[in-house]
């Protein structure tokens, strides 16, 4: 899509506790932040040392590298601290121990068993998994929701372990240095303005792609290593086929959602799929790979243990992050709410709540103002736009003091463009920006809807509080009426409920996968409002 000519943000970058999902806004310590953007992994010092020759643990061949094993460990530790502090970890010790136990068992049979491995479940609904150099592996609760059993989880973990054991991060850093690039050191925050689909591009998982973007050969090698590590741990290596099938289902589901909303289907979107090869291609490749490994006599599947570990896990947003319920966003911790115009999309991201037009070309961004940026609306507008015209007008927004700021700003290519934002003094003495973003023509076309959305920002009321019920994954028996009957007992939107349940349980077979779809009487995942 075309890039939005929205302004870059010269305001100080908000700390982890300054965004709609930041930890202070979630009323939790700093280590519990919402799926925030992954901070840049600062490689400058590591890349300045030049190349040395090391033996790759997987291939056994010597390769030139700018990153020693000690460098990998140091970089991974620094990145891990940032990710845990800003993206947030699921507060479920039993689930954390379960994932860690599986990961440690796989890592102990890997090519780099001597590393101190760390496995973390991130508090994000995005379908994603990634690894940092040095032995740091992450899965989101979103990817856990679409996997069917322990063997599939082991396949995902094995794949990410493979990236670390084969030193893919170090190889990527070496290529970037020799090419004069600094991708891993680039800031992610700048992507919040100036990109086409505001709802997608502001997502934290898109930022995760900066960390987890590998080449096609590296991804296929990680698939192969995942299958090998499964075989070494009494899982059927063929279950890697089912992992890719699960991701293929997610890809098809996302495409169907986009079509239903009148949007162009993304090739991958902000997920594990975005930085990986075509899933159809991977299915063909992994079938050939899996055939090269003997299957255990009694392969571990672990479905009952997996369902038990996931029972009670948040599904979608959580109250601590702010909840999107249809057209309404409610944040009980901040005591604020907002309603999107009919047909528009809401996406709660680390940097902003995005109210996006279906075509993704125009939107409204709601975000708190960092304390260090000050509280003067005129000063904030100057930092955002460097305006050539500026005027302000006091407003009252559902009992909240607000300032409407309008003006014009210069465009880089010449000419000028109008801008408009609201600066609102919200509950708890927090200051918020409601900022329009989009091309001039789209802004003119959708001005009424943008103002409608901004005007809906309000303190949490009784009707809003009734929506504050988290959705949880629960185990249930698939009834004789099938998915439609099970969907009727969920809080999910009726138009999406059955399709979501089928996705969560792998009910739509993908060619080549090894496990049958669930049948009535089988125990499956469902969603309940607690």
Secondary structure, DSSP 8 states (H G I E B T S, - for coil): ----------S----GGGSTTSTTTTTS-GGG--S--------HHHHTT--EEEE-TTT--EEEES--HHHHHHHHHHHHHHHHHHH-B-S-HHHHHHHHHHHHHHHHTSTTTTS--EEEEES--S--EEEETTTEEEEEHHHHHH--SHHHHHHHHHHHHHHHHTTHHHHHHHHHHHTT--GGGS-SGGGGSS-S-HHHHT-HHHHHHHHH---HHHHHHHHHHHHHHHHHTTS-TTHHHHHHHHHHHHHHHHHHHHHHTT----SS-SSGGGGS--HHHHHHHHHHHHTTS---TT----HHHHHHHHTT-B-S--TTT-EEETTEEEETTTTEEEE--TT-EEEE-SS-EEEE-TTSSEEEEEEE--GGG-S-HHHHHHHHH-EEEEEEEEEEETTEEEEEEEEEEE-TTSSEEEEEEEEEE-GGG-EEEEEEEE-HHHHHHTHHHHHHHHHT-EE--HHHHTT---EEEEEEE--TTHHHHHHTTS-S-HHHHHHHHHHHTT-S--TT-SS----TTSEEEEEEE-
